[in-house]
Each structure stands twice: as structure tokens, then as C-alpha cells.
């Protein structure tokens, strides 16, 4: 057998070549079909995309000069204040019970991290003796007691206003009297 192919070899090569050519043609047809389907599908659009891009590429700071700059700076500060005000927790309510039910109960019901339990006069008595202003200060700024107790600033919710913190503290204190 010196390099000459037999009829069965030639028949196999012809069949194999046709099979490979057919698979190649099928592959091209599938690729073109998928491309056509993709082109006719509506593109998914996110309405927030343009706003997100604008926020990403906005300058970090600004330079204000003269009266026009002063007016622009004041407008920017007012816009920032309005945006911050719209982020107030629990719709801005100053109902102490509502704030307690939404935030404070998670620690003050079970006594987590040494938190005095709601209505426990024995634990609240010495704290109340320090005065409501001290309690409000500890609740607003956070506090780590000498016995390892820890109160996170604003109960862990920085969106609370000082008035909301004071209302919640007053409501909790009223429950311990």
C-alpha cells in the first residue's frame, strides 16, 4: 500500500468532505439567523442610565466667582439642603413610638449589647437621673458605656433628624417612669 487510495477511501473522503462542508454551511446559517433575530429585538433601555452617567461624569467641585458665582453657589447649597431633607427617616415623623417601633425596638426590646429594655425602671433610673439632654446626646452622637454597653449614633440610622432622636428618647423615657 504505497500512497494510492482505494475506492472505499475515496468514497469516505468525499462523504466526510460533504459532511464538513454541510456543517460549516449550517454554522453560517445559524450565525446569520441569530444576528437577524438580535437586530430585530427591541433594545432594553434603562431610564436611569443617562442620569447615572451624568452623575458619574459630573465634576467633583466647582469654582464660583463674582455675583453670578455667589448666586450659583447659594442655589447649589439650597438644592443640596432640599435633597438632604428629602432623605429624612420615616417621613420626618416626630412620633417617638413610631420611631421606636421602626428602629429602636430591635435593641431595646431584647436588651442587645446591654441596651436597657423598654420599661425597665431599674436600668433606666440611673440613666434618667443624668438628664434628658445627656440621654439625647448619647443617642444622637453614640455612646460606649463603662460596662461595655454601646449605643450607635442615631440608633444606626443617620437619616434621623435630631428632633426625631429627641422624640424617640423622650417616648422611651416616658415608658420607664
Helices and strands as residue ranges (DSSP letters): H 7-40, H 49-57, H 66-85, G 89-92, H 96-99, I 100-104, H 105-108, G 112-114, H 121-129, H 132-141, E 143-144, E 150-151, G 153-156, H 162-176
